[in-house]
Structures are given as structure tokens and as C-alpha cells.
């Protein structure tokens, strides 16, 4: 299927209306729903509502495509179905039946934000909301989260300790996050001081999510250098950029738990700036991103607050979207 992100059909007649609307938790399921129907020629996926529209007889509507940032439109390529259209009717019917009985997963444009009680948290919430990601957060829930609401009901869990280092999260809260990542394809984004928590034997249940370690820390402007060309987390970012704000950050870390360095950090003493772990089973296991800076932590000279550094904020938005399987 050819994919056009940010476009939808602007129908000029009723023959262009979708012949069915179905729930799809992410874009691949919408594609599969279309390809399972031999008459389906195109599909439009709406990530914010998890709505998948299937179309037939769209040959006269190809010219009537208009921009819509909340829609991804996909058009089938003739002769590329396996099996072919002429032999796929029975298989498609069976596939469709199976798909409709699969338990629905949550919309990916939802985030469980676990952080401290700092005022800058609202800046992060606003940042996520600006790209359509709705956050669930309560003051200092990085400490008080007990598994309610269930992390498995979110597309991504974002953990930013802020000033709440040295305090553990409840065992039930940690288990909820781990279960969601391992069994429900919920993504996870970690910032520092996650490594301080691990060093102090807090968050022991979350250790499988840790992608690199820590030797020490410091605070200054940091320079991030992309090491995996064209990675989606670097959308709208220069290959190398220096933060305009001062952040606290991790130094001397080493990769663990099958993490991969996405970007190095010139000030990080040879340690990663950003590490990722793609999903080995996309329908079950969530993606992970770990970032070496400490977010809005304001110890020392650090002054980053999610609203005063476009590069770090863009990187965070992309990291959340990638972890949630939105890009």
C-alpha cells in the first residue's frame, strides 16, 4: 500500500464514502483490515480516535485528497496482494472474522506521565497535547503510582523523576508498567534520574527497561550527535545539535539489556545520549527510549523546563511518538 501521512479523501459524491468503519489500535491493523477485504481499495486511519475507514471505488477520487494532519491515508497497489484478489475471498473472510474478535487495545495517543510535583510538568503536558497526545498525571505520581490506572490502558508510559529522586515507586506501580511494556505493546520513555534510582536499588522491578547505566553526572549545555541515520526520533532535528538550555545529565554509561545507541552525547564521557530498543514482537512488546538528560530537574545550574529549548522538546515529542508506535 502507498501511504500518505497527513492527507484524507475529500469526497465529491457518495460513492467515496467508506463502506465500513472499524477500530484499529495502530496503523498496521488498519492496513491489515483493508488488505483482508478484496473490495477494499484504500483506507484512512485516524490515530487520535483509532478509527479505520475502508473505501471502495476510489479511482475517481485520487485527485480529491486534501491535507489533514490527523489522518493517514493508504491506497492499495494493484497486483500486490498475497494471495491475489481473485483467490483471496475465502481467506479474507476468515481473516476479517478473526480480526473482529481480537481484544481491542488502547488508542496510542494516550500517555501515563509519571513525574514529580514541579511546575514544569505542566509544560511537558502542554507539549504533548500540542501533538494530540493526552496525558494522565497527578502530582508526584512517580512516587505514589500504585498501578491505578493500569499502565496497560495507555499507549506509552513516560517517567521523568525530576526532583523526586531517592524515593521508590510502589511494587504494584512498577509491576503495572513492566507488564504493560512486556504484554500490551505499551512503550516506555525514561529520562534521568532513572539510573540514580537503579543505583540506589529503587525501581528494581523496572530494571529490564534500563538501556544504559551511569558512572557520574554533571550539568551544562549538551550536544547530541545522531548515530543511526534517518531515525524517526530525529524528525525535524539537525544531525548534531547543542541544547540552548542547561540540563543535568548522565556520564560514563554503558549499554545493557539490548539497548542501541541512537545518539551520542559529546559531554557524556563516552556514554549514550539517547538509547533505544525496538520491539521484537510489535503486537506484544513495547518500544523503549532512554534519554541521558534529567528533564526539568533544576539542581545546580540546570534551567531546562520543556518550554525553553526547541531541540530537546522536539526530541522528546518524537521519542514519545516512536515509543507509542505512532511513527
N, C-alpha and C positions, 0 to 999 in steps of 0.2 A: 504494500500500500504506500502511496505517496502521502507524505504528512505535511500539513501546512499549519504551523503554530500561529495562533493569533488571528485566525480567519474563520468565517462562517458563511453558509449559504444565505443569500438574500433572495428568497423565493418570489418569483413573479406570478406563479399560479399554484393551484392546489396540488398538482402532481408532484411538486417538490417537497411537500410536507412529509415528515418521517412516517414510515409505516409502522414503526414501533419505538417506544422509549423503554430503556431498561437501566437498571442500576449497574454501575461498573466502578469498583473501588479505585482502579487506576487505568491508565490508557491502554495497556496491553489487553485487559479484559474487554474493553470496548472494541479493539481490533478483532479479537477472537470472536466476539458476538457477531460482528459483521461477516467475517470470513466463514462462519458456520452457517450462514443463510445464503443460499445460492443466488437469490434475487437481490441481495444487498450490493449496491454499487458504491456507497460512501457511508461514512459515519462521522458524527460530530460529538466530541467528548467535552463535557463541561466539568472541570476538576472541582470547582467550588461546590457543586451540588452532586457530584458523582453520577450525573445523568448522561446516558449514552443514547444518541438518536441515530437510527438506521434509516437509510434512504435508498430508494429505487427510482429509476427513470430520471437520472440527474444529468443526462448528456446535454440537455438544453440549458442547464443552469450553471455550467462551469464558468461562464463569463460573469455570473452574478454572485461573486464571492467578495465579501466586504470585511474590513478589519474588525476584529473583536478580540481583545486581549484575554478574554475569559473562555475562549473556545479553541479547541484543536480539531481541525477537520482532516479526515483521511479518505482518500479515494482509491478504490481497488484498481490494480493494474491487470488488464485483460490477459488471460492465458497463464497467470502465475499462481493460481490456486492449486493446492495439492490436497486431495485429488482434484481433477479438473471439474469445472462446473457441470459437465454432462454426466458425471458419475458420482457426484457428491451429495445427492439429495438425501439418501438414507443416512449417511454419516452425519450430515449437517443436522438432521432432525434429532438424532441421538445426542449430538454434542450440545444442541440448544437445550434439550431437556435436562442434561446433566448440569449445564451452567446455571439454569434457573433454580436448581435445588441446592447449589453450593451456598453455605452460610455466608452472608454478606459481611464484609469487613468495613472498617470505618472510613469516612472521607479523609483523604490525605491532607487537606488544608486545615488540619487541626493540630495544635501543639500543646503539650503539657509542659509548662515552663516552671522549672524548679530553681528558685533563686533566693536571695536574701531579702531584706526589707528596705534596701536602698532606693532612693527616689529615681535613680537612673533606670531601674527595671521598667518603669512606665515608658521610657524612651525605646527600649527594646520591644515592648509590646506594640507600641505605635509603629515601629519599623516593620514588624511582621505583618501588622494589619494593613500596611500600605501595599503589600503584595497579596492580600487576600487570605493570609494565614491567621486564624483566630486562636488566641492563646488562653489557656486556663491557668490562672496563677492566684496564689494567696500569699500574704506577707510571710516571708521566711520559710516557705514550704520546702526549701531544700533541706531543712532540718526536720520539719513537722510532718512531711508527707508520709502517710501510713498505708498507701495502697488504694486510697479512695480520693478521687475517682480512679478507676482501673487504668493503668498506663496503656493497656491493650485497646482502649477505645480512642486512641489518638494516632495520628499519622507519624508523629515524631515527638520524642522527649528531649528537651533542651535543659542542660544542667549547667548553671553559672553560679558558682559558690559565692562570689562577691566577698563580703566581709565575714561570712558565716563559716570560716574555716575552723577546724578543731572541734566541730560539733558533728556527731554522727546522724545519719538518717535511720529511721526505724527499719528493722529487719523486713517487715511486711512491705514497706515502701520500696526498698531495694529489690526485693523479690518480684514485685509487680513490674518494675522497669525491666529487669532481666528477662522475665517471662514474655513480656511484650516484644522485646527485641528478638528473642530466640524462637518464638512460636507464632507471632502475629504480624511479622514483617514491619514492625514499628521501628523507625530509625532513631538513632541517638546522636546528639551533638554534645560533646564535652568541651569545656574550657578549663583553664586553671582557675582555682587551685584543686583540681581533681587529684593531681599527683600528690599534693600535700596530704590529702585525705587518705590516699592509699598508703603513703609512707607511715602515717600515724595509725595504721590498722583500722581506719574507718572505712566504710563502704566495701567491706570485704566481699559481699555478695556480688558487687558490681565489677570486681577485678577482671572478669572475662571481657569487659568492654574497654579496658585500658589498652591503648595502642602504642604508647611510649612512656618511658619513665622520666624521672627528674634527678638531676645532680644538685643544682642550686637554682637561684633565681636572681632577677635584677629588674630595674625599671629604666626605660629610656624610649626614644623612638625606635621602632623596629623596621627592618627591611625584609620583605617576603619575596622569595625567588621561586617561581614555578618550576617544577622538575618533571611534571607529566604534561606535555603539550596539549592544548585544547581541552583540558578537563573542564567540565561544566561548572565546577565551583569557581572557576576563574572567569566566568562570563562577565564582560564589561570591566575587566581589570587588566592593567598592564602586566606583562610577564614578570616584571620586577617593580615593586612599589615600596615606598617608605611611609610609614604612618605619620600623619600630621600631629597626632596627639601622643602623649607619653603613656605607655602601658607597662604594667608588671608582666613578667614573662618567665618561662621555664628555660633553663640552660642545661646543656650536657646530657640530654635524654637519649635513650636508645629504644629502638623499635621492639615491641613484643606483640604477642597474640595475633600474628599475621598482619600487622599494620604495614602500610606502604606510605612512604613519604610523598606527599603531593607537592609540598613547598618547603624549601629550607628557609631558615631564618639567620640572617647574617650575624646577629648579636647573640644567638642561642648556643654558642660554644660547641657547634657541631651537631646539636640536637635538632629534631624536626621543628618546623614552624607550623605545619599542618600535616596530619596523617589521616589516611582513610582506610576503610576496609569494606570493599563492595560485598554484596550479598552472594553467597554461594547457592542459595535457594531463594530466588526473589519472592516467591509466594509465601514464604515462611519466615525467613531470617532477614532482619532489618540491616540496613547500611549503618555504618558508624563513621563519624568525623571527630577527631580530637584536635583542638587548637591550642597552641602553646602560650597564648596570652591570657591574662586573667580577667578579661571582660571589663566591667565597670568598677573593679576593685580600685580603691583610691589610696592605698597605703603609699608612703613615700611621696614621690613627685608625680605619681600616676594621675592623669586627669581625663582619661577616656570615659565617655558616658553614652555611647551608641548614637549620639546626635552630632558629634563634632569631628567625625573622621569618615568621609565617604567611602574610602577604600576598605577599611575594616568592617564598616557596616554592610557594604555590598558583599564582601566575602562571607559574612555571617548569614545574610539572606540566602545566598547561593548554597551555603553549607546546609542550611535547614531544608531548603527545597530539594537538594540532592539526597539528603538522608531520608526525606519523606517520599522519595521516588517520584517527585513532581517534575524533575528534569533528568 
